[in-house]
Amino acid sequence: MADAMKEARKTQYFASLKNCPTSPRKMRMVADLVRGMDVDKALYTLKLHPKEASARLEKLLLSALSNYEQKSEGGSAEAANLFVKEIQVDSARQLKRLQTAPQGRAHRIRKRSNHVTLVLDSKN
C-alpha cells in the first residue's frame, strides 16, 4: 500500500505549508476564493487581495508550480492548463499565552496556526 501511495504522489503536483502563524478561519476565507480557479487567475487574485494570508498562499501556489515543472521535466505550466484542484486548511498547534486582566486575574490567549495543502491538476 505504501508503494502504491508513493507511485500516486509522483503524478500529483502539490505543495504544503506547515505551522503557518495565521488562524485557520482566516486562511480558509482566502483559500475558498482560489479553489477551482485556473493558476494564472488564482495568482492574480492572491496578488491583489488585501488579507495577509493571501501572500502566504501566493507563495505556496508558486511552490506548487515549481514542483510541477520539476516533476514534468521542463513542461510549461501554461501549456498544461493547470488549475487548483484541492486546497485544504487544517488547524495546527496553538500557543497558549496569558494576558493580564483587572483585579489580579488573567485571560488565556490562544495563538492559532494552520497547515495548508495545495494540489494542482491539469484540465487536459
Short mmCIF file of the C-alpha atoms (twelve columns), coordinates in Angstrom:
data_MODEL
# 
_entry.id   MODEL 
# 
loop_
_atom_site.group_PDB 
_atom_site.id 
_atom_site.type_symbol 
_atom_site.label_atom_id 
_atom_site.label_alt_id 
_atom_site.label_comp_id 
_atom_site.label_asym_id 
_atom_site.label_seq_id 
_atom_site.Cartn_x 
_atom_site.Cartn_y 
_atom_site.Cartn_z 
_atom_site.pdbx_PDB_model_num 
ATOM 1   C CA . MET A 1   0.000   0.000  0.000   1 
ATOM 2   C CA . ALA A 2   2.864   2.364  0.810   1 
ATOM 3   C CA . ASP A 3   4.393   1.724  -2.612  1 
ATOM 4   C CA . ALA A 4   1.074   2.472  -4.314  1 
ATOM 5   C CA . MET A 5   0.820   5.773  -2.439  1 
ATOM 6   C CA . LYS A 6   4.395   6.601  -3.402  1 
ATOM 7   C CA . GLU A 7   3.630   5.994  -7.090  1 
ATOM 8   C CA . ALA A 8   0.465   8.114  -6.892  1 
ATOM 9   C CA . ARG A 9   2.432   11.004 -5.381  1 
ATOM 10  C CA . LYS A 10  4.775   11.021 -8.382  1 
ATOM 11  C CA . THR A 11  1.920   12.085 -10.656 1 
ATOM 12  C CA . GLN A 12  0.389   14.589 -8.217  1 
ATOM 13  C CA . TYR A 13  1.598   18.173 -8.136  1 
ATOM 14  C CA . PHE A 14  1.261   19.660 -4.663  1 
ATOM 15  C CA . ALA A 15  2.882   21.864 -2.044  1 
ATOM 16  C CA . SER A 16  2.297   22.089 1.673   1 
ATOM 17  C CA . LEU A 17  2.798   24.794 4.274   1 
ATOM 18  C CA . LYS A 18  3.207   23.734 7.901   1 
ATOM 19  C CA . ASN A 19  2.708   25.752 11.101  1 
ATOM 20  C CA . CYS A 20  1.666   28.970 9.396   1 
ATOM 21  C CA . PRO A 21  1.008   31.565 12.145  1 
ATOM 22  C CA . THR A 22  -2.441  32.580 10.903  1 
ATOM 23  C CA . SER A 23  -5.694  31.287 12.304  1 
ATOM 24  C CA . PRO A 24  -7.288  28.547 10.183  1 
ATOM 25  C CA . ARG A 25  -10.526 30.508 9.870   1 
ATOM 26  C CA . LYS A 26  -8.778  33.495 8.297   1 
ATOM 27  C CA . MET A 27  -6.764  31.247 5.969   1 
ATOM 28  C CA . ARG A 28  -9.897  29.368 4.825   1 
ATOM 29  C CA . MET A 29  -11.534 32.659 3.789   1 
ATOM 30  C CA . VAL A 30  -8.742  33.252 1.281   1 
ATOM 31  C CA . ALA A 31  -8.411  29.579 0.297   1 
ATOM 32  C CA . ASP A 32  -12.096 29.425 -0.648  1 
ATOM 33  C CA . LEU A 33  -11.510 32.234 -3.172  1 
ATOM 34  C CA . VAL A 34  -8.981  30.301 -5.256  1 
ATOM 35  C CA . ARG A 35  -10.343 26.743 -5.008  1 
ATOM 36  C CA . GLY A 36  -11.106 25.509 -8.546  1 
ATOM 37  C CA . MET A 37  -9.547  28.525 -10.306 1 
ATOM 38  C CA . ASP A 38  -7.012  28.456 -13.117 1 
ATOM 39  C CA . VAL A 39  -3.485  29.003 -11.840 1 
ATOM 40  C CA . ASP A 40  -2.969  32.343 -13.610 1 
ATOM 41  C CA . LYS A 41  -6.257  33.743 -12.357 1 
ATOM 42  C CA . ALA A 42  -5.559  32.445 -8.831  1 
ATOM 43  C CA . LEU A 43  -2.116  34.102 -8.760  1 
ATOM 44  C CA . TYR A 44  -3.623  37.380 -9.928  1 
ATOM 45  C CA . THR A 45  -6.386  37.176 -7.292  1 
ATOM 46  C CA . LEU A 46  -3.945  36.403 -4.480  1 
ATOM 47  C CA . LYS A 47  -1.564  39.163 -5.514  1 
ATOM 48  C CA . LEU A 48  -4.296  41.810 -5.306  1 
ATOM 49  C CA . HIS A 49  -6.171  40.516 -2.245  1 
ATOM 50  C CA . PRO A 50  -5.643  42.696 0.861   1 
ATOM 51  C CA . LYS A 51  -5.552  39.931 3.506   1 
ATOM 52  C CA . GLU A 52  -2.213  38.791 4.951   1 
ATOM 53  C CA . ALA A 53  -2.984  35.132 4.283   1 
ATOM 54  C CA . SER A 54  -3.110  35.798 0.541   1 
ATOM 55  C CA . ALA A 55  0.638   36.496 0.385   1 
ATOM 56  C CA . ARG A 56  1.378   33.153 2.047   1 
ATOM 57  C CA . LEU A 57  -0.980  31.292 -0.286  1 
ATOM 58  C CA . GLU A 58  0.549   33.025 -3.309  1 
ATOM 59  C CA . LYS A 59  3.987   31.799 -2.277  1 
ATOM 60  C CA . LEU A 60  2.596   28.286 -1.750  1 
ATOM 61  C CA . LEU A 61  0.970   28.307 -5.203  1 
ATOM 62  C CA . LEU A 62  4.264   29.357 -6.793  1 
ATOM 63  C CA . SER A 63  5.941   26.483 -4.952  1 
ATOM 64  C CA . ALA A 64  3.368   24.028 -6.324  1 
ATOM 65  C CA . LEU A 65  4.010   25.388 -9.841  1 
ATOM 66  C CA . SER A 66  7.730   24.876 -9.351  1 
ATOM 67  C CA . ASN A 67  7.067   21.304 -8.198  1 
ATOM 68  C CA . TYR A 68  5.009   20.732 -11.357 1 
ATOM 69  C CA . GLU A 69  7.819   21.954 -13.593 1 
ATOM 70  C CA . GLN A 70  10.350  19.718 -11.838 1 
ATOM 71  C CA . LYS A 71  8.182   16.591 -11.954 1 
ATOM 72  C CA . SER A 72  7.144   17.089 -15.572 1 
ATOM 73  C CA . GLU A 73  10.778  17.731 -16.583 1 
ATOM 74  C CA . GLY A 74  10.562  21.133 -18.168 1 
ATOM 75  C CA . GLY A 75  6.860   21.099 -19.018 1 
ATOM 76  C CA . SER A 76  5.316   24.539 -19.264 1 
ATOM 77  C CA . ALA A 77  2.570   25.423 -16.774 1 
ATOM 78  C CA . GLU A 78  0.698   27.498 -19.397 1 
ATOM 79  C CA . ALA A 79  0.575   24.647 -21.882 1 
ATOM 80  C CA . ALA A 80  -0.679  22.181 -19.254 1 
ATOM 81  C CA . ASN A 81  -3.752  24.300 -18.445 1 
ATOM 82  C CA . LEU A 82  -3.357  23.840 -14.664 1 
ATOM 83  C CA . PHE A 83  -5.969  24.645 -12.031 1 
ATOM 84  C CA . VAL A 84  -6.216  24.457 -8.244  1 
ATOM 85  C CA . LYS A 85  -7.815  21.059 -7.752  1 
ATOM 86  C CA . GLU A 86  -7.778  20.948 -3.970  1 
ATOM 87  C CA . ILE A 87  -6.769  23.291 -1.184  1 
ATOM 88  C CA . GLN A 88  -7.069  22.074 2.369   1 
ATOM 89  C CA . VAL A 89  -6.591  24.113 5.556   1 
ATOM 90  C CA . ASP A 90  -6.189  22.209 8.820   1 
ATOM 91  C CA . SER A 91  -5.561  23.550 12.286  1 
ATOM 92  C CA . ALA A 92  -2.103  23.098 13.777  1 
ATOM 93  C CA . ARG A 93  -0.647  23.744 17.215  1 
ATOM 94  C CA . GLN A 94  -1.914  26.508 19.469  1 
ATOM 95  C CA . LEU A 95  0.366   28.651 21.556  1 
ATOM 96  C CA . LYS A 96  -1.332  29.387 24.867  1 
ATOM 97  C CA . ARG A 97  -0.414  32.713 26.427  1 
ATOM 98  C CA . LEU A 98  -1.719  34.747 29.350  1 
ATOM 99  C CA . GLN A 99  -2.811  38.355 29.203  1 
ATOM 100 C CA . THR A 100 -3.181  40.338 32.376  1 
ATOM 101 C CA . ALA A 101 -6.696  41.344 33.376  1 
ATOM 102 C CA . PRO A 102 -8.084  43.649 36.067  1 
ATOM 103 C CA . GLN A 103 -8.024  42.750 39.762  1 
ATOM 104 C CA . GLY A 104 -5.104  40.332 39.522  1 
ATOM 105 C CA . ARG A 105 -6.733  37.945 37.080  1 
ATOM 106 C CA . ALA A 106 -5.517  36.615 33.735  1 
ATOM 107 C CA . HIS A 107 -7.185  35.774 30.424  1 
ATOM 108 C CA . ARG A 108 -5.935  32.981 28.191  1 
ATOM 109 C CA . ILE A 109 -4.910  33.952 24.661  1 
ATOM 110 C CA . ARG A 110 -4.802  31.164 22.056  1 
ATOM 111 C CA . LYS A 111 -2.484  31.949 19.161  1 
ATOM 112 C CA . ARG A 112 -3.654  29.603 16.427  1 
ATOM 113 C CA . SER A 113 -1.718  28.309 13.449  1 
ATOM 114 C CA . ASN A 114 -2.545  26.065 10.494  1 
ATOM 115 C CA . HIS A 115 -1.333  23.591 7.883   1 
ATOM 116 C CA . VAL A 116 -2.202  24.176 4.218   1 
ATOM 117 C CA . THR A 117 -2.007  21.615 1.397   1 
ATOM 118 C CA . LEU A 118 -2.491  22.740 -2.204  1 
ATOM 119 C CA . VAL A 119 -2.924  20.277 -5.098  1 
ATOM 120 C CA . LEU A 120 -2.731  21.226 -8.779  1 
ATOM 121 C CA . ASP A 121 -4.124  19.254 -11.723 1 
ATOM 122 C CA . SER A 122 -4.377  19.761 -15.475 1 
ATOM 123 C CA . LYS A 123 -7.651  20.130 -17.327 1 
ATOM 124 C CA . ASN A 124 -6.344  18.082 -20.252 1 
# 
